Amino acid sequence: MDRTPKKPCKHCGLTTHFSYACYQNPKRALKQLKRTQIKRSTKPINKVGKTTKQWFVTRTTWIRRNPPDANGFWYCYLRIHPWCTPKLTIDKDRLGYGIGMLTLDHVVARTKDHSIKFKQANLKPACGYCNGLKGSKSLDQVKPKPAL
């Protein structure tokens, strides 16, 4: 099936596109006009559920109880990803990326045991790369013991 038009566009005369996709098509212009006229609220939606609020409290409490070392860093306890940034901070780096940003990993995954989802003892610092690679696996599955 040929994907190029056989006849020129009836709106602009070019053969590079079909007439329904032409920017000079009055029906298309009308649709775009209606889209821009839709009233949008300037107030941002700020909906946060109970679980998210509880997680914010848990994370803040963990950071207060486990302050960084003298240099101002936490250290990734997993160190399994090749791009792992071992030194972690709360803030984003200077470029605005989340590299080296502190994420809290659940040692026992939330999917395995729901009762320890917000327990402080179940949380450890990890970089975003390692935390994403670990997922809901156990530490033994991700980081096997070396063979002797």
ABEGO torsion letter per residue (X at the ends): XBABBABBBAAAGBAABBAAABAABAAAAAAAAAAAABBBBABBBBBBBAAAAAAAAAAAAAAAABBBBAAGBBBBAAGABAABBABBBABBBAAGBABGBBBBBBABBAAABAAAAABAAABBBBBAAAAAAAEABBAAAABBBBBX
